[in-house]
Amino acid sequence: MPDYYHRTMTLFLTESDVQQLLPMSAAMERVEAALRQQGFGRTTNQPRRRVQAPPISLNVMFAAQPEERVLGLKTYTVGPSGANFHVLLYSADDGHLLCVLQANCLGQIRTGAASGIATRYLARADAHVHTVFGTGWQARTQVEAVCHARQIEEVRCYSRNPENRSRFAAEMSAILGVRMVAARSPRQAVDGADIVTTITNAREPVFEGDWLTAGTHLNVAGSNSLLKREIDETTVRRAAVIVVDDRHAVPLECGDLLAPLEKGTVYPEALVELGEVVAGHHPGRTSPEQITLFKSHGMALEDVAVAAYVYRAARERGLGVELPV
């Protein structure tokens, strides 16, 4: 192992450091590798746990990636003033705290990367029109990652605020050089789209499942709460393949699948983990007419995998501040 796994000083990395060190291509590579290891049963991931001291909630999630000789956790607080994220990365050789990372940017990028990997394995090879619901800070990396996964010619964006969607379209067109369309309605956004991504804070479905075209792939990435859902039961019923990142998280935080599971529209045994698809244990899409659905909750395994990459890159480039921990 490189000597930076055995340093006596803990490295602290800021949001600015992470942003410099973590391109989407690298994030997708590390997330894909971690998912493949998960599919072969060579990782450990623990779903999110929450405690509250109103008005603040504390969220903690853990994972171990033995093949990379790291384990760690992401912790974040949520309150009236927003959210505050950190990842703690430990050596699997001696238990030393290798790095503390500010992780808002890291989480944004790895969430997009997960959707990108799902798109790579589940969307039709000829998919070229991508619709995204949501125009907030998380939507940017969703669009970027999907553009990495497929040859996207047009991206449609929709949010309830016309100014937000127009601004988002202009900004992302300049960044990615892809044709961006600010859709006037949810129906216009969905009609004929090959890939549909939802990354909103909606409590109720943002489009109707009957609008989906045969062969569509969906990334449903906005919610990790039982009280929220971005898609309706029709969407779930029409999906021939339903993929999740972690089965264990579904009963804890998957409002999108709660009602279909309770009603027997979907059986738990039918849910496939993305790692199983990446590892080749499940075929994923088997025909161009199928609707495929990826429900992303977010896994600590993805955070740890990406944090390990950032840590190594920081050591190689001499970035960060060493702490006497």
DACORBEL-V939288 format. One record per pair of residues at least 4 apart in sequence whose ideal C-beta (glycine too) atoms are under 6 Angstrom apart, sorted by the first residue. I is the first residue (numbers start at 1). J is the second residue. D is the distance in Angstrom with one decimal. If there is no record, write none. Layout:
BEGIN
I,J,D + I,J,D
END
This chain:
BEGIN
1,5,4.6 + 4,315,3.9 + 5,91,5.3 + 9,322,3.9 + 10,97,4.8 + 10,323,4.6 + 10,325,4.0 + 11,99,4.6 + 11,320,4.4 + 11,322,5.9 + 12,100,5.1 + 12,320,5.9 + 12,321,4.7 + 12,323,5.3 + 13,17,4.1 + 13,18,5.9 + 13,101,4.6 + 13,314,5.7 + 13,320,4.7 + 14,102,5.3 + 15,102,4.6 + 15,104,5.9 + 15,105,5.0 + 17,319,5.1 + 17,320,5.8 + 18,22,5.5 + 18,105,4.8 + 18,106,5.1 + 18,310,5.6 + 19,105,5.0 + 21,310,5.0 + 21,313,4.4 + 21,314,5.9 + 22,27,5.7 + 22,109,5.5 + 22,310,5.4 + 24,144,5.2 + 24,145,5.9 + 24,148,5.9 + 26,309,5.9 + 27,109,4.8 + 27,110,5.7 + 27,113,4.0 + 27,306,5.4 + 28,113,4.5 + 28,116,5.0 + 30,305,4.6 + 30,306,5.3 + 30,309,4.8 + 31,113,4.4 + 31,114,5.7 + 31,117,5.6 + 31,302,5.2 + 32,117,5.0 + 34,301,5.3 + 34,305,3.7 + 35,274,5.6 + 35,275,4.3 + 35,278,4.4 + 36,278,4.8 + 36,279,5.1 + 37,42,4.5 + 37,43,4.9 + 37,67,5.8 + 38,43,4.6 + 38,275,3.5 + 39,275,3.5 + 39,276,4.9 + 39,278,5.5 + 39,279,2.7 + 39,281,5.8 + 40,279,5.3 + 43,65,5.5 + 43,301,5.6 + 44,64,4.3 + 45,63,4.6 + 45,246,5.8 + 45,299,5.2 + 45,300,5.9 + 45,301,4.3 + 46,62,4.2 + 47,248,5.3 + 47,249,4.3 + 47,252,5.5 + 48,59,5.5 + 48,61,4.6 + 49,60,5.3 + 50,57,5.6 + 50,59,5.3 + 51,58,5.2 + 52,57,4.6 + 55,79,5.2 + 55,80,5.5 + 56,77,5.5 + 56,79,4.3 + 57,78,5.1 + 58,77,5.5 + 59,76,5.2 + 60,75,4.8 + 61,74,5.3 + 61,300,3.8 + 62,73,4.6 + 62,300,5.3 + 63,300,3.8 + 63,301,4.0 + 63,304,4.6 + 64,71,3.8 + 65,70,5.4 + 65,304,5.6 + 65,305,5.9 + 66,92,6.0 + 68,308,5.4 + 69,92,4.4 + 69,93,5.7 + 70,89,5.9 + 70,92,5.7 + 70,308,4.7 + 71,90,5.3 + 71,92,5.4 + 72,88,5.4 + 72,89,4.3 + 72,90,5.5 + 72,304,4.4 + 73,88,5.4 + 74,87,4.9 + 74,300,5.5 + 74,303,4.5 + 75,86,5.6 + 76,83,5.6 + 76,84,6.0 + 76,85,4.2 + 77,84,5.0 + 78,83,4.8 + 85,103,4.0 + 85,104,4.8 + 85,107,5.6 + 86,103,5.5 + 87,101,4.6 + 87,103,4.4 + 87,303,5.4 + 87,307,4.6 + 88,100,5.8 + 89,98,4.8 + 89,99,4.4 + 89,307,4.8 + 89,311,5.7 + 90,97,5.7 + 91,96,4.7 + 91,98,5.4 + 97,325,5.7 + 98,311,5.9 + 99,311,4.4 + 101,307,5.5 + 103,107,5.4 + 106,306,6.0 + 108,138,5.8 + 108,141,5.2 + 109,141,5.4 + 110,302,4.6 + 110,306,4.7 + 112,141,2.9 + 112,142,5.0 + 112,144,6.0 + 112,145,4.0 + 113,145,5.5 + 114,296,5.3 + 114,302,5.9 + 115,142,5.4 + 115,145,5.5 + 115,219,4.0 + 115,221,5.6 + 116,145,2.9 + 116,146,6.0 + 116,148,5.3 + 116,149,4.6 + 118,122,5.5 + 118,219,5.8 + 118,274,5.8 + 118,294,3.8 + 119,123,4.6 + 119,146,5.2 + 119,149,4.0 + 120,149,4.2 + 121,277,5.1 + 121,284,5.3 + 122,217,5.1 + 122,284,5.1 + 122,285,5.4 + 122,292,4.3 + 123,127,4.4 + 123,150,5.9 + 123,195,5.4 + 123,217,3.8 + 124,215,5.5 + 124,288,5.4 + 127,150,5.0 + 127,194,3.6 + 127,195,5.3 + 128,151,6.0 + 128,152,5.9 + 128,153,4.5 + 129,154,5.0 + 129,193,5.1 + 129,194,4.9 + 130,146,5.1 + 130,152,5.0 + 130,155,4.9 + 130,195,4.5 + 131,156,4.5 + 131,189,4.8 + 131,190,5.9 + 131,193,4.0 + 131,196,4.8 + 132,139,5.5 + 132,142,5.8 + 132,143,5.7 + 132,157,5.2 + 132,197,4.7 + 133,158,5.4 + 133,198,4.5 + 133,200,5.5 + 133,206,4.7 + 134,139,4.5 + 134,199,4.1 + 134,200,4.1 + 135,139,5.3 + 135,157,5.6 + 135,159,4.3 + 135,164,4.7 + 135,165,5.3 + 135,168,3.7 + 138,199,4.9 + 139,199,5.0 + 141,145,5.9 + 142,197,5.0 + 142,199,5.1 + 143,155,5.7 + 143,172,5.6 + 147,152,4.8 + 147,176,5.7 + 152,178,5.9 + 154,179,4.7 + 155,178,5.6 + 155,180,5.2 + 156,181,4.6 + 156,183,4.8 + 156,189,4.9 + 157,165,5.2 + 157,168,5.3 + 157,169,5.6 + 157,182,5.9 + 158,183,4.4 + 158,186,5.8 + 158,189,4.1 + 159,164,4.9 + 159,165,4.8 + 165,182,4.3 + 166,182,4.8 + 169,180,3.9 + 169,182,4.3 + 172,176,5.7 + 172,180,5.3 + 173,180,4.1 + 183,188,4.6 + 183,189,3.7 + 184,188,5.5 + 186,207,4.5 + 187,211,5.9 + 190,207,5.0 + 190,211,4.5 + 192,213,5.7 + 195,217,5.0 + 196,216,6.0 + 196,218,5.0 + 197,219,4.2 + 198,206,5.9 + 198,220,5.1 + 198,222,5.3 + 198,230,4.1 + 199,221,5.0 + 199,222,4.7 + 200,206,5.9 + 200,222,4.5 + 200,230,5.9 + 202,206,5.2 + 202,230,5.3 + 203,228,4.9 + 205,231,5.5 + 205,232,4.0 + 206,230,5.4 + 207,211,5.9 + 209,232,5.1 + 209,234,3.0 + 209,235,3.4 + 209,238,5.6 + 210,234,5.8 + 212,216,4.8 + 214,289,4.6 + 215,288,5.2 + 215,289,5.5 + 216,291,5.3 + 217,292,4.7 + 218,293,4.8 + 219,294,5.1 + 220,230,5.6 + 220,231,5.6 + 220,256,5.6 + 220,295,4.9 + 221,296,4.1 + 222,230,5.2 + 223,228,4.0 + 223,230,6.0 + 223,255,5.9 + 224,253,4.4 + 224,297,4.9 + 225,253,5.9 + 225,255,5.7 + 226,255,4.8 + 226,258,5.8 + 227,255,5.9 + 228,255,4.8 + 229,255,4.4 + 229,256,4.6 + 231,235,4.2 + 231,256,5.4 + 233,237,6.0 + 233,259,5.9 + 233,260,5.5 + 236,260,4.5 + 237,265,5.6 + 238,291,5.1 + 239,291,4.9 + 239,293,3.9 + 240,290,4.0 + 240,291,5.9 + 241,292,4.6 + 242,271,5.6 + 242,293,4.9 + 243,272,4.9 + 243,274,5.2 + 243,294,4.7 + 244,250,5.9 + 244,271,5.4 + 244,295,5.0 + 245,274,5.4 + 245,296,5.7 + 245,297,5.7 + 245,299,5.1 + 246,299,5.4 + 247,271,5.8 + 247,273,6.0 + 249,253,5.7 + 249,297,4.5 + 250,254,4.4 + 253,297,5.8 + 256,295,5.7 + 257,261,5.4 + 260,265,3.9 + 260,266,4.3 + 261,266,5.5 + 266,270,5.8 + 272,276,5.5 + 272,282,5.0 + 275,279,5.9 + 276,281,4.4 + 276,282,4.5 + 277,282,5.0 + 277,284,4.4 + 285,290,5.4 + 285,292,5.2 + 300,304,6.0 + 303,307,5.9 + 314,319,4.4 + 314,320,4.7
END
